[in-house]
Amino acid sequence: MSTLKVPDLVPPPEQDAKRLKEAFDGLGTDEKAVTWVLGQRTASQRQLIRQAYQRLYNESLIDNITSELSGDFKDAVIMLTLDPAERDAKMAKEALKKSKSGVKHLQVIVEISCSSSPYHLAAVRQAYCALFDCSIEEDITAVVSMPLRKVLLRLVSSFRYDKELLDIEAAASEANQLHEAIKAKQLDHDQVVHILATRNFFQLKATFERYEQMHGSPIDEVLLLQLAVNNSSLLPLFFSHSLKQLDICFLLQDISSVGKGDLVSLMKMVILCIRCPERHFAEVIRTSIVGFGTDEAALNRAIITRAEVDMKLIKEVYPIMYKNTLEDDVIGDTSGDYQDFLLTLTGSKF
């Protein structure tokens, strides 16, 4: 589901490293060459280029990108060039620094835990320890309050089975357990957290489908209603909008600021990232663009982390949800080399 347009014949990493060095040297920087090379290579190929660059010139590619580029373009290129585990570990660290500002910042950790493979999550945890001399679990414990701490700790410390293995009876039983917990407003119940943090993604999707069959509404819609009940000012939105419109409205209302709704908001993120990650990241992109100003960090995160995963699916659901194409929204809110770089990653350039 990748949108990267990798050439059929990829040059040796030494040749790409030389092309980048030439782009940086001389009068001015050849930004198009930077996009052409790094924007059309896989993560593993980019790491070989980094190694070749260091070996050939005894210089850090990341350091040279930092000194030669600027603004949003620089930030995006650095994010792409980092090793994916290193990149996500750094994003998690920044998110935890901002965690006291609201639950919205914690969605980075939910994304890493619930929309990537168990092997990638394990690599992120290892990179986190190497970079910051402590575990991500220690930092979550230090800065995140209960009950969010309980949920996040179980998510990041999990190693899910990654094969398609389904137990239909267990799906029905656990759908009922989730339903009872939502009715009782006990979303941090041990069994709920255990289900969401340990079951393989195929099993969880079967559980969510069973929930809808047994109880009449998708589980994320029930959680949204719970959030509206906790904040009566949002009730009119629930009853006057479709679910797709409602999701947009809640994100624009910054649901992380709803007092007693923080746990509900976090659990909605968890379920949506598992149930339909392409829809979650479409929301992240749309929310980063609409309104006053652009949240470039969120826009970069969504496009760069999913370019080699499911960006094709994100591009498919985006116009269904928002009536615009993803490319049109990116073009309308970005410019110059930064815009070209993002469009390259979505498969719309070169």
Buried (B, 14 or more C-beta within 10 A) or exposed (E): BBBBEEEEEBBEBBEBBBBBBEBBEEEEBBBBBBBBBBBBBBBEBBBBBBBBBBEEBEEEBBEBBBEBBEEBBBBBBBBBBBBBBBBBBBBBBEBBEEBEEBBBBBBBBBBBBBBBEBEBBEBBBBBBBEEBEEBBBEBBEEBBEEBBBBBBBBBBBBEBEEEEEEEEEBBBEBBBBBBEBBEEBBBBBEEBBBBBBBBBBBBBBBBBBBBBEEBEBBBBBBBBBBBBBBBEEBEEBBEEBEEEEBBBBBBEBEBBBBEEBBBBBBBBBBBBBBBBBBBBBBBBBBBBBBEEEBBBBBBBBBBBBBBBBBBBBBBBBBBEBBEBBBBEBBBEBBEEBBBBBBBBBBBBBE
